[in-house]
Amino acid sequence: VAIICIGETRAEREAGATLDVLSRQLEGSVPTSATAANTIIAYEPVWAIGTGLTPTAADVAEAHAHIRGKLTGLLGDAAARMR
């Protein structure tokens, strides 16, 4: 199973580039053979690691919706079953 970790830096977040960064990371790391059985996508903002800062629920929901949409564009129906 492949675990693909994606997330933006603080500078990218402050520049309003979070969704663009996530798109770029997904495009560069999710193989066309990815399925729900062999791939897990993990979103963790780099700026939150070890800083004591956490994204809001709204931030996570926005990122999750964007990731799901991008995966659907890349993989079609297989994306609906990914975790």
N, CA, C and O atoms as a CHARMM CRD file, in Angstrom:
* protein
*
  332
    1    1 VAL  N      0.84800  -1.18100   0.00000 PROA 1      0.00000
    2    1 VAL  CA     0.00000   0.00000   0.00000 PROA 1      0.00000
    3    1 VAL  C      0.88900   1.23800   0.00000 PROA 1      0.00000
    4    1 VAL  O      1.82300   1.34600   0.79400 PROA 1      0.00000
    5    2 ALA  N      0.59000   2.15700  -0.88800 PROA 2      0.00000
    6    2 ALA  CA     1.31200   3.42900  -0.93900 PROA 2      0.00000
    7    2 ALA  C      0.58300   4.45200  -0.07900 PROA 2      0.00000
    8    2 ALA  O     -0.63500   4.60300  -0.17800 PROA 2      0.00000
    9    3 ILE  N      1.33000   5.15000   0.76000 PROA 3      0.00000
   10    3 ILE  CA     0.77900   6.25700   1.53800 PROA 3      0.00000
   11    3 ILE  C      1.41400   7.52200   0.99200 PROA 3      0.00000
   12    3 ILE  O      2.62500   7.71500   1.10300 PROA 3      0.00000
   13    4 ILE  N      0.60200   8.37700   0.40700 PROA 4      0.00000
   14    4 ILE  CA     1.07900   9.61100  -0.21200 PROA 4      0.00000
   15    4 ILE  C      0.71200  10.76600   0.70700 PROA 4      0.00000
   16    4 ILE  O     -0.46700  11.03700   0.93600 PROA 4      0.00000
   17    5 CYS  N      1.73000  11.44800   1.23400 PROA 5      0.00000
   18    5 CYS  CA     1.52700  12.56100   2.16700 PROA 5      0.00000
   19    5 CYS  C      1.67800  13.87800   1.41500 PROA 5      0.00000
   20    5 CYS  O      2.67500  14.10000   0.72800 PROA 5      0.00000
   21    6 ILE  N      0.69400  14.73700   1.55000 PROA 6      0.00000
   22    6 ILE  CA     0.73400  16.03200   0.88700 PROA 6      0.00000
   23    6 ILE  C      0.38900  17.12500   1.89200 PROA 6      0.00000
   24    6 ILE  O     -0.26700  16.87100   2.90200 PROA 6      0.00000
   25    7 GLY  N      0.83900  18.34000   1.60300 PROA 7      0.00000
   26    7 GLY  CA     0.53700  19.47400   2.46900 PROA 7      0.00000
   27    7 GLY  C      1.38100  20.67600   2.10000 PROA 7      0.00000
   28    7 GLY  O      2.44800  20.54900   1.50000 PROA 7      0.00000
   29    8 GLU  N      0.88600  21.83500   2.46800 PROA 8      0.00000
   30    8 GLU  CA     1.52600  23.08800   2.11000 PROA 8      0.00000
   31    8 GLU  C      2.38700  23.63400   3.24500 PROA 8      0.00000
   32    8 GLU  O      2.17800  23.30800   4.41400 PROA 8      0.00000
   33    9 THR  N      3.35700  24.46900   2.88100 PROA 9      0.00000
   34    9 THR  CA     4.17900  25.15700   3.87200 PROA 9      0.00000
   35    9 THR  C      3.41800  26.38400   4.38100 PROA 9      0.00000
   36    9 THR  O      2.36900  26.74800   3.84900 PROA 9      0.00000
   37   10 ARG  N      3.95500  26.99500   5.39500 PROA 10     0.00000
   38   10 ARG  CA     3.33000  28.21000   5.93800 PROA 10     0.00000
   39   10 ARG  C      3.33800  29.33600   4.90200 PROA 10     0.00000
   40   10 ARG  O      2.35300  30.05900   4.75000 PROA 10     0.00000
   41   11 ALA  N      4.45900  29.47400   4.19600 PROA 11     0.00000
   42   11 ALA  CA     4.55500  30.52300   3.17500 PROA 11     0.00000
   43   11 ALA  C      3.52600  30.30200   2.06500 PROA 11     0.00000
   44   11 ALA  O      2.90800  31.25400   1.58700 PROA 11     0.00000
   45   12 GLU  N      3.34700  29.05200   1.66100 PROA 12     0.00000
   46   12 GLU  CA     2.35800  28.74200   0.62000 PROA 12     0.00000
   47   12 GLU  C      0.94600  29.04400   1.11400 PROA 12     0.00000
   48   12 GLU  O      0.11600  29.56200   0.36700 PROA 12     0.00000
   49   13 ARG  N      0.68700  28.72000   2.35900 PROA 13     0.00000
   50   13 ARG  CA    -0.63500  29.00100   2.94900 PROA 13     0.00000
   51   13 ARG  C     -0.88400  30.50200   2.99000 PROA 13     0.00000
   52   13 ARG  O     -1.94500  30.97400   2.58200 PROA 13     0.00000
   53   14 GLU  N      0.09900  31.25200   3.48600 PROA 14     0.00000
   54   14 GLU  CA    -0.04700  32.70000   3.60500 PROA 14     0.00000
   55   14 GLU  C     -0.20000  33.37000   2.24500 PROA 14     0.00000
   56   14 GLU  O     -0.81200  34.43300   2.13800 PROA 14     0.00000
   57   15 ALA  N      0.35900  32.74800   1.20400 PROA 15     0.00000
   58   15 ALA  CA     0.23900  33.28000  -0.15200 PROA 15     0.00000
   59   15 ALA  C     -1.08300  32.87900  -0.81100 PROA 15     0.00000
   60   15 ALA  O     -1.36500  33.27800  -1.94100 PROA 15     0.00000
   61   16 GLY  N     -1.89100  32.08800  -0.09800 PROA 16     0.00000
   62   16 GLY  CA    -3.16800  31.64000  -0.64800 PROA 16     0.00000
   63   16 GLY  C     -3.02600  30.56900  -1.71400 PROA 16     0.00000
   64   16 GLY  O     -3.90000  30.41100  -2.56600 PROA 16     0.00000
   65   17 ALA  N     -1.91400  29.83100  -1.66300 PROA 17     0.00000
   66   17 ALA  CA    -1.61500  28.84400  -2.70100 PROA 17     0.00000
   67   17 ALA  C     -1.88900  27.40200  -2.28500 PROA 17     0.00000
   68   17 ALA  O     -1.48600  26.47400  -2.98700 PROA 17     0.00000
   69   18 THR  N     -2.55900  27.20000  -1.16800 PROA 18     0.00000
   70   18 THR  CA    -2.75400  25.84200  -0.64900 PROA 18     0.00000
   71   18 THR  C     -3.32500  24.88800  -1.69100 PROA 18     0.00000
   72   18 THR  O     -2.76100  23.81600  -1.90700 PROA 18     0.00000
   73   19 LEU  N     -4.41400  25.24500  -2.33200 PROA 19     0.00000
   74   19 LEU  CA    -5.06600  24.32500  -3.26300 PROA 19     0.00000
   75   19 LEU  C     -4.21000  24.06100  -4.49700 PROA 19     0.00000
   76   19 LEU  O     -4.19800  22.94600  -5.01900 PROA 19     0.00000
   77   20 ASP  N     -3.49800  25.07800  -4.96200 PROA 20     0.00000
   78   20 ASP  CA    -2.58300  24.87600  -6.09100 PROA 20     0.00000
   79   20 ASP  C     -1.46500  23.91200  -5.71400 PROA 20     0.00000
   80   20 ASP  O     -1.08900  23.04800  -6.50700 PROA 20     0.00000
   81   21 VAL  N     -0.94000  24.06100  -4.51300 PROA 21     0.00000
   82   21 VAL  CA     0.13000  23.18100  -4.03400 PROA 21     0.00000
   83   21 VAL  C     -0.37200  21.74500  -3.94100 PROA 21     0.00000
   84   21 VAL  O      0.30800  20.82000  -4.38400 PROA 21     0.00000
   85   22 LEU  N     -1.55000  21.55300  -3.37100 PROA 22     0.00000
   86   22 LEU  CA    -2.10100  20.20700  -3.24600 PROA 22     0.00000
   87   22 LEU  C     -2.32200  19.57900  -4.61700 PROA 22     0.00000
   88   22 LEU  O     -2.04600  18.39500  -4.81000 PROA 22     0.00000
   89   23 SER  N     -2.81600  20.36000  -5.56200 PROA 23     0.00000
   90   23 SER  CA    -3.00600  19.84700  -6.92800 PROA 23     0.00000
   91   23 SER  C     -1.68700  19.39600  -7.52300 PROA 23     0.00000
   92   23 SER  O     -1.58600  18.29800  -8.07000 PROA 23     0.00000
   93   24 ARG  N     -0.69200  20.23400  -7.41500 PROA 24     0.00000
   94   24 ARG  CA     0.62900  19.91200  -7.96800 PROA 24     0.00000
   95   24 ARG  C      1.19900  18.65700  -7.31800 PROA 24     0.00000
   96   24 ARG  O      1.75000  17.79600  -8.00500 PROA 24     0.00000
   97   25 GLN  N      1.06900  18.55000  -6.00500 PROA 25     0.00000
   98   25 GLN  CA     1.59500  17.37900  -5.30500 PROA 25     0.00000
   99   25 GLN  C      0.86700  16.10700  -5.72500 PROA 25     0.00000
  100   25 GLN  O      1.50100  15.06900  -5.91600 PROA 25     0.00000
  101   26 LEU  N     -0.44400  16.17200  -5.87100 PROA 26     0.00000
  102   26 LEU  CA    -1.20200  14.99600  -6.29900 PROA 26     0.00000
  103   26 LEU  C     -0.83800  14.60100  -7.72600 PROA 26     0.00000
  104   26 LEU  O     -0.63100  13.42300  -8.01400 PROA 26     0.00000
  105   27 GLU  N     -0.76200  15.58200  -8.61200 PROA 27     0.00000
  106   27 GLU  CA    -0.42500  15.29800 -10.00600 PROA 27     0.00000
  107   27 GLU  C      0.94100  14.63600 -10.12200 PROA 27     0.00000
  108   27 GLU  O      1.15700  13.80400 -11.00300 PROA 27     0.00000
  109   28 GLY  N      1.85300  14.99800  -9.24500 PROA 28     0.00000
  110   28 GLY  CA     3.20700  14.47100  -9.31300 PROA 28     0.00000
  111   28 GLY  C      3.43500  13.18500  -8.54900 PROA 28     0.00000
  112   28 GLY  O      4.51400  12.59900  -8.63900 PROA 28     0.00000
  113   29 SER  N      2.43700  12.73000  -7.79600 PROA 29     0.00000
  114   29 SER  CA     2.70800  11.56900  -6.94700 PROA 29     0.00000
  115   29 SER  C      1.69900  10.43100  -7.02500 PROA 29     0.00000
  116   29 SER  O      2.00700   9.31800  -6.59800 PROA 29     0.00000
  117   30 VAL  N      0.51900  10.67000  -7.55100 PROA 30     0.00000
  118   30 VAL  CA    -0.49100   9.60700  -7.60900 PROA 30     0.00000
  119   30 VAL  C     -0.35800   8.86000  -8.93600 PROA 30     0.00000
  120   30 VAL  O     -0.56800   9.44300 -10.00000 PROA 30     0.00000
  121   31 PRO  N     -0.01200   7.58100  -8.87600 PROA 31     0.00000
  122   31 PRO  CA     0.12100   6.81400 -10.12000 PROA 31     0.00000
  123   31 PRO  C     -1.24600   6.54000 -10.75100 PROA 31     0.00000
  124   31 PRO  O     -2.25700   6.48900 -10.05000 PROA 31     0.00000
  125   32 THR  N     -1.27400   6.36800 -12.05200 PROA 32     0.00000
  126   32 THR  CA    -2.53800   6.08100 -12.73600 PROA 32     0.00000
  127   32 THR  C     -3.11400   4.73700 -12.31300 PROA 32     0.00000
  128   32 THR  O     -4.29700   4.47200 -12.53000 PROA 32     0.00000
  129   33 SER  N     -2.29200   3.89200 -11.71300 PROA 33     0.00000
  130   33 SER  CA    -2.75700   2.58200 -11.24100 PROA 33     0.00000
  131   33 SER  C     -3.30500   2.63300  -9.81300 PROA 33     0.00000
  132   33 SER  O     -3.65300   1.59500  -9.25100 PROA 33     0.00000
  133   34 ALA  N     -3.38500   3.82100  -9.22400 PROA 34     0.00000
  134   34 ALA  CA    -3.85400   3.95900  -7.84100 PROA 34     0.00000
  135   34 ALA  C     -5.30800   3.51500  -7.71600 PROA 34     0.00000
  136   34 ALA  O     -6.15100   3.83100  -8.55600 PROA 34     0.00000
  137   35 THR  N     -5.57800   2.77300  -6.64200 PROA 35     0.00000
  138   35 THR  CA    -6.94100   2.33900  -6.31600 PROA 35     0.00000
  139   35 THR  C     -7.14200   2.49500  -4.81600 PROA 35     0.00000
  140   35 THR  O     -6.20100   2.78900  -4.07900 PROA 35     0.00000
  141   36 ALA  N     -8.37000   2.29800  -4.37600 PROA 36     0.00000
  142   36 ALA  CA    -8.65900   2.35800  -2.94200 PROA 36     0.00000
  143   36 ALA  C     -7.94000   1.25300  -2.19200 PROA 36     0.00000
  144   36 ALA  O     -7.64800   1.39800  -1.00400 PROA 36     0.00000
  145   37 ALA  N     -7.65500   0.16800  -2.86000 PROA 37     0.00000
  146   37 ALA  CA    -6.99200  -0.96600  -2.21000 PROA 37     0.00000
  147   37 ALA  C     -5.49100  -0.76800  -2.05400 PROA 37     0.00000
  148   37 ALA  O     -4.87600  -1.38300  -1.18200 PROA 37     0.00000
  149   38 ASN  N     -4.88700   0.08700  -2.89200 PROA 38     0.00000
  150   38 ASN  CA    -3.42900   0.18800  -2.84800 PROA 38     0.00000
  151   38 ASN  C     -2.89100   1.59200  -2.56800 PROA 38     0.00000
  152   38 ASN  O     -1.68000   1.80100  -2.63100 PROA 38     0.00000
  153   39 THR  N     -3.75400   2.55300  -2.26200 PROA 39     0.00000
  154   39 THR  CA    -3.28200   3.93300  -2.08000 PROA 39     0.00000
  155   39 THR  C     -4.05500   4.63900  -0.96700 PROA 39     0.00000
  156   39 THR  O     -5.28000   4.54700  -0.88800 PROA 39     0.00000
  157   40 ILE  N     -3.32300   5.33600  -0.12100 PROA 40     0.00000
  158   40 ILE  CA    -3.90800   6.19200   0.91600 PROA 40     0.00000
  159   40 ILE  C     -3.33000   7.58800   0.72200 PROA 40     0.00000
  160   40 ILE  O     -2.12000   7.74300   0.55400 PROA 40     0.00000
  161   41 ILE  N     -4.18200   8.59800   0.74500 PROA 41     0.00000
  162   41 ILE  CA    -3.74000   9.98800   0.65600 PROA 41     0.00000
  163   41 ILE  C     -3.84500  10.59700   2.05000 PROA 41     0.00000
  164   41 ILE  O     -4.90900  10.56300   2.66700 PROA 41     0.00000
  165   42 ALA  N     -2.74200  11.15200   2.54700 PROA 42     0.00000
  166   42 ALA  CA    -2.72400  11.79100   3.86600 PROA 42     0.00000
  167   42 ALA  C     -2.43700  13.28300   3.69200 PROA 42     0.00000
  168   42 ALA  O     -1.42400  13.66400   3.10400 PROA 42     0.00000
  169   43 TYR  N     -3.33400  14.11800   4.20600 PROA 43     0.00000
  170   43 TYR  CA    -3.12500  15.56200   4.17000 PROA 43     0.00000
  171   43 TYR  C     -2.63200  16.02300   5.53300 PROA 43     0.00000
  172   43 TYR  O     -3.30400  15.82700   6.54600 PROA 43     0.00000
  173   44 GLU  N     -1.46600  16.63100   5.55000 PROA 44     0.00000
  174   44 GLU  CA    -0.90800  17.20500   6.78100 PROA 44     0.00000
  175   44 GLU  C     -0.16900  18.47900   6.39700 PROA 44     0.00000
  176   44 GLU  O      0.88900  18.40900   5.77200 PROA 44     0.00000
  177   45 PRO  N     -0.70700  19.64500   6.75800 PROA 45     0.00000
  178   45 PRO  CA    -0.00500  20.88100   6.43900 PROA 45     0.00000
  179   45 PRO  C      1.39000  20.88200   7.07900 PROA 45     0.00000
  180   45 PRO  O      1.52900  20.61800   8.27400 PROA 45     0.00000
  181   46 VAL  N      2.39500  21.17100   6.29900 PROA 46     0.00000
  182   46 VAL  CA     3.76700  21.19500   6.80800 PROA 46     0.00000
  183   46 VAL  C      3.88400  22.20200   7.94900 PROA 46     0.00000
  184   46 VAL  O      4.61700  21.97100   8.91100 PROA 46     0.00000
  185   47 TRP  N      3.17200  23.30700   7.84400 PROA 47     0.00000
  186   47 TRP  CA     3.25800  24.35800   8.86200 PROA 47     0.00000
  187   47 TRP  C      2.70400  23.91100  10.21100 PROA 47     0.00000
  188   47 TRP  O      2.96700  24.55700  11.22500 PROA 47     0.00000
  189   48 ALA  N      1.94600  22.82300  10.24300 PROA 48     0.00000
  190   48 ALA  CA     1.35300  22.35500  11.49500 PROA 48     0.00000
  191   48 ALA  C      2.21100  21.31100  12.20200 PROA 48     0.00000
  192   48 ALA  O      1.95400  20.98900  13.36300 PROA 48     0.00000
  193   49 ILE  N      3.20800  20.78500  11.53500 PROA 49     0.00000
  194   49 ILE  CA     4.00900  19.70500  12.11000 PROA 49     0.00000
  195   49 ILE  C      4.94900  20.25600  13.17900 PROA 49     0.00000
  196   49 ILE  O      5.84000  21.05200  12.88200 PROA 49     0.00000
  197   50 GLY  N      4.74600  19.83100  14.40800 PROA 50     0.00000
  198   50 GLY  CA     5.62000  20.20400  15.51600 PROA 50     0.00000
  199   50 GLY  C      5.55100  21.65400  15.94400 PROA 50     0.00000
  200   50 GLY  O      6.41300  22.11400  16.69300 PROA 50     0.00000
  201   51 THR  N      4.54600  22.38700  15.48600 PROA 51     0.00000
  202   51 THR  CA     4.47000  23.81200  15.80700 PROA 51     0.00000
  203   51 THR  C      3.43200  24.13600  16.87000 PROA 51     0.00000
  204   51 THR  O      3.43800  25.22700  17.44000 PROA 51     0.00000
  205   52 GLY  N      2.54400  23.19200  17.13300 PROA 52     0.00000
  206   52 GLY  CA     1.44200  23.46900  18.04400 PROA 52     0.00000
  207   52 GLY  C      0.28600  24.17200  17.35700 PROA 52     0.00000
  208   52 GLY  O     -0.74600  24.42600  17.97700 PROA 52     0.00000
  209   53 LEU  N      0.45200  24.48700  16.08400 PROA 53     0.00000
  210   53 LEU  CA    -0.61900  25.10700  15.29900 PROA 53     0.00000
  211   53 LEU  C     -1.41500  24.01000  14.61300 PROA 53     0.00000
  212   53 LEU  O     -0.85000  22.99800  14.19600 PROA 53     0.00000
  213   54 THR  N     -2.71200  24.20300  14.49300 PROA 54     0.00000
  214   54 THR  CA    -3.54000  23.22300  13.80100 PROA 54     0.00000
  215   54 THR  C     -4.46000  23.92800  12.81200 PROA 54     0.00000
  216   54 THR  O     -4.89700  25.05200  13.05900 PROA 54     0.00000
  217   55 PRO  N     -4.75200  23.27500  11.70100 PROA 55     0.00000
  218   55 PRO  CA    -5.69900  23.87100  10.75900 PROA 55     0.00000
  219   55 PRO  C     -7.10600  23.83400  11.34700 PROA 55     0.00000
  220   55 PRO  O     -7.42000  22.97500  12.17100 PROA 55     0.00000
  221   56 THR  N     -7.93400  24.75400  10.92500 PROA 56     0.00000
  222   56 THR  CA    -9.32400  24.75500  11.38000 PROA 56     0.00000
  223   56 THR  C    -10.08100  23.62600  10.68300 PROA 56     0.00000
  224   56 THR  O     -9.62200  23.07800   9.68100 PROA 56     0.00000
  225   57 ALA  N    -11.23300  23.29500  11.22400 PROA 57     0.00000
  226   57 ALA  CA   -12.07700  22.28000  10.58500 PROA 57     0.00000
  227   57 ALA  C    -12.45100  22.72100   9.17200 PROA 57     0.00000
  228   57 ALA  O    -12.53400  21.89500   8.26300 PROA 57     0.00000
  229   58 ALA  N    -12.67500  24.01200   8.99100 PROA 58     0.00000
  230   58 ALA  CA   -13.01100  24.53500   7.66400 PROA 58     0.00000
  231   58 ALA  C    -11.83700  24.37400   6.69900 PROA 58     0.00000
  232   58 ALA  O    -12.03500  24.04300   5.53000 PROA 58     0.00000
  233   59 ASP  N    -10.61400  24.60700   7.18500 PROA 59     0.00000
  234   59 ASP  CA    -9.42200  24.42600   6.35000 PROA 59     0.00000
  235   59 ASP  C     -9.30600  22.98000   5.88600 PROA 59     0.00000
  236   59 ASP  O     -9.03700  22.71200   4.71500 PROA 59     0.00000
  237   60 VAL  N     -9.51100  22.05600   6.81400 PROA 60     0.00000
  238   60 VAL  CA    -9.40200  20.62800   6.49400 PROA 60     0.00000
  239   60 VAL  C    -10.51200  20.21800   5.53000 PROA 60     0.00000
  240   60 VAL  O    -10.26600  19.46600   4.58700 PROA 60     0.00000
  241   61 ALA  N    -11.72100  20.70100   5.75500 PROA 61     0.00000
  242   61 ALA  CA   -12.84000  20.36300   4.86600 PROA 61     0.00000
  243   61 ALA  C    -12.58600  20.87000   3.45100 PROA 61     0.00000
  244   61 ALA  O    -12.87100  20.17200   2.47800 PROA 61     0.00000
  245   62 GLU  N    -12.05000  22.08500   3.33700 PROA 62     0.00000
  246   62 GLU  CA   -11.73900  22.63900   2.02000 PROA 62     0.00000
  247   62 GLU  C    -10.66300  21.81000   1.32700 PROA 62     0.00000
  248   62 GLU  O    -10.78400  21.49600   0.14300 PROA 62     0.00000
  249   63 ALA  N     -9.61700  21.45800   2.06100 PROA 63     0.00000
  250   63 ALA  CA    -8.54100  20.64800   1.48800 PROA 63     0.00000
  251   63 ALA  C     -9.06900  19.27500   1.08300 PROA 63     0.00000
  252   63 ALA  O     -8.74600  18.78000   0.00300 PROA 63     0.00000
  253   64 HSD  N     -9.88100  18.65700   1.94300 PROA 64     0.00000
  254   64 HSD  CA   -10.43200  17.33300   1.65500 PROA 64     0.00000
  255   64 HSD  C    -11.27900  17.35900   0.38500 PROA 64     0.00000
  256   64 HSD  O    -11.13700  16.48900  -0.47400 PROA 64     0.00000
  257   65 ALA  N    -12.15100  18.34300   0.26400 PROA 65     0.00000
  258   65 ALA  CA   -13.00300  18.44700  -0.92100 PROA 65     0.00000
  259   65 ALA  C    -12.15900  18.65000  -2.17700 PROA 65     0.00000
  260   65 ALA  O    -12.44300  18.07300  -3.22600 PROA 65     0.00000
  261   66 HSD  N    -11.12700  19.46800  -2.06100 PROA 66     0.00000
  262   66 HSD  CA   -10.25300  19.71600  -3.20700 PROA 66     0.00000
  263   66 HSD  C     -9.50000  18.44300  -3.60000 PROA 66     0.00000
  264   66 HSD  O     -9.40700  18.11000  -4.78100 PROA 66     0.00000
  265   67 ILE  N     -8.97100  17.74400  -2.61300 PROA 67     0.00000
  266   67 ILE  CA    -8.23600  16.49900  -2.87200 PROA 67     0.00000
  267   67 ILE  C     -9.16200  15.48500  -3.53800 PROA 67     0.00000
  268   67 ILE  O     -8.78300  14.85600  -4.52600 PROA 67     0.00000
  269   68 ARG  N    -10.35700  15.32300  -3.01100 PROA 68     0.00000
  270   68 ARG  CA   -11.32200  14.37400  -3.58200 PROA 68     0.00000
  271   68 ARG  C    -11.63800  14.74500  -5.03500 PROA 68     0.00000
  272   68 ARG  O    -11.68200  13.87500  -5.90500 PROA 68     0.00000
  273   69 GLY  N    -11.85400  16.02000  -5.29000 PROA 69     0.00000
  274   69 GLY  CA   -12.13800  16.46700  -6.65400 PROA 69     0.00000
  275   69 GLY  C    -10.97100  16.23300  -7.59300 PROA 69     0.00000
  276   69 GLY  O    -11.15300  15.79000  -8.72600 PROA 69     0.00000
  277   70 LYS  N     -9.78500  16.53100  -7.12100 PROA 70     0.00000
  278   70 LYS  CA    -8.59000  16.33100  -7.95200 PROA 70     0.00000
  279   70 LYS  C     -8.38400  14.85300  -8.24500 PROA 70     0.00000
  280   70 LYS  O     -8.06300  14.48600  -9.37500 PROA 70     0.00000
  281   71 LEU  N     -8.56300  14.00000  -7.24200 PROA 71     0.00000
  282   71 LEU  CA    -8.42200  12.55700  -7.45500 PROA 71     0.00000
  283   71 LEU  C     -9.45100  12.05100  -8.46000 PROA 71     0.00000
  284   71 LEU  O     -9.14400  11.19000  -9.28500 PROA 71     0.00000
  285   72 THR  N    -10.65700  12.57700  -8.39500 PROA 72     0.00000
  286   72 THR  CA   -11.68200  12.17900  -9.36000 PROA 72     0.00000
  287   72 THR  C    -11.25200  12.56200 -10.77100 PROA 72     0.00000
  288   72 THR  O    -11.45500  11.79600 -11.71300 PROA 72     0.00000
  289   73 GLY  N    -10.66300  13.73300 -10.91600 PROA 73     0.00000
  290   73 GLY  CA   -10.15700  14.15200 -12.21700 PROA 73     0.00000
  291   73 GLY  C     -9.02100  13.27500 -12.71700 PROA 73     0.00000
  292   73 GLY  O     -8.90900  13.01800 -13.91600 PROA 73     0.00000
  293   74 LEU  N     -8.18400  12.81800 -11.80400 PROA 74     0.00000
  294   74 LEU  CA    -7.03300  11.98800 -12.17800 PROA 74     0.00000
  295   74 LEU  C     -7.40500  10.52700 -12.39600 PROA 74     0.00000
  296   74 LEU  O     -6.88200   9.88000 -13.30300 PROA 74     0.00000
  297   75 LEU  N     -8.30700  10.00500 -11.56700 PROA 75     0.00000
  298   75 LEU  CA    -8.56100   8.56200 -11.54900 PROA 75     0.00000
  299   75 LEU  C     -9.99000   8.15200 -11.89100 PROA 75     0.00000
  300   75 LEU  O    -10.26900   6.96200 -12.03000 PROA 75     0.00000
  301   76 GLY  N    -10.88100   9.09600 -12.02700 PROA 76     0.00000
  302   76 GLY  CA   -12.27100   8.75800 -12.31900 PROA 76     0.00000
  303   76 GLY  C    -12.97400   8.15100 -11.12100 PROA 76     0.00000
  304   76 GLY  O    -12.73600   8.54900  -9.98100 PROA 76     0.00000
  305   77 ASP  N    -13.83600   7.19100 -11.38300 PROA 77     0.00000
  306   77 ASP  CA   -14.66600   6.58800 -10.33500 PROA 77     0.00000
  307   77 ASP  C    -13.86900   5.92300  -9.21900 PROA 77     0.00000
  308   77 ASP  O    -14.35800   5.82300  -8.09400 PROA 77     0.00000
  309   78 ALA  N    -12.66100   5.47000  -9.50600 PROA 78     0.00000
  310   78 ALA  CA   -11.84000   4.80600  -8.48200 PROA 78     0.00000
  311   78 ALA  C    -11.56800   5.73500  -7.30200 PROA 78     0.00000
  312   78 ALA  O    -11.35700   5.26600  -6.18400 PROA 78     0.00000
  313   79 ALA  N    -11.57000   7.03200  -7.53700 PROA 79     0.00000
  314   79 ALA  CA   -11.27300   8.00200  -6.47900 PROA 79     0.00000
  315   79 ALA  C    -12.33100   8.00800  -5.38000 PROA 79     0.00000
  316   79 ALA  O    -12.01800   8.31400  -4.23000 PROA 79     0.00000
  317   80 ALA  N    -13.55400   7.68200  -5.70700 PROA 80     0.00000
  318   80 ALA  CA   -14.64300   7.73000  -4.72500 PROA 80     0.00000
  319   80 ALA  C    -14.42800   6.75500  -3.57500 PROA 80     0.00000
  320   80 ALA  O    -14.95900   6.95400  -2.48200 PROA 80     0.00000
  321   81 ARG  N    -13.65900   5.71100  -3.81600 PROA 81     0.00000
  322   81 ARG  CA   -13.44200   4.70000  -2.77300 PROA 81     0.00000
  323   81 ARG  C    -12.11800   4.88900  -2.02800 PROA 81     0.00000
  324   81 ARG  O    -11.81000   4.13100  -1.10800 PROA 81     0.00000
  325   82 MET  N    -11.34300   5.88700  -2.42000 PROA 82     0.00000
  326   82 MET  CA   -10.04300   6.09700  -1.76400 PROA 82     0.00000
  327   82 MET  C    -10.22800   6.71900  -0.40000 PROA 82     0.00000
  328   82 MET  O    -11.21800   7.40100  -0.14000 PROA 82     0.00000
  329   83 ARG  N     -9.25600   6.47300   0.47500 PROA 83     0.00000
  330   83 ARG  CA    -9.30500   7.01800   1.82900 PROA 83     0.00000
  331   83 ARG  C     -8.11900   7.90700   2.07100 PROA 83     0.00000
  332   83 ARG  O     -7.97800   8.46400   3.16000 PROA 83     0.00000
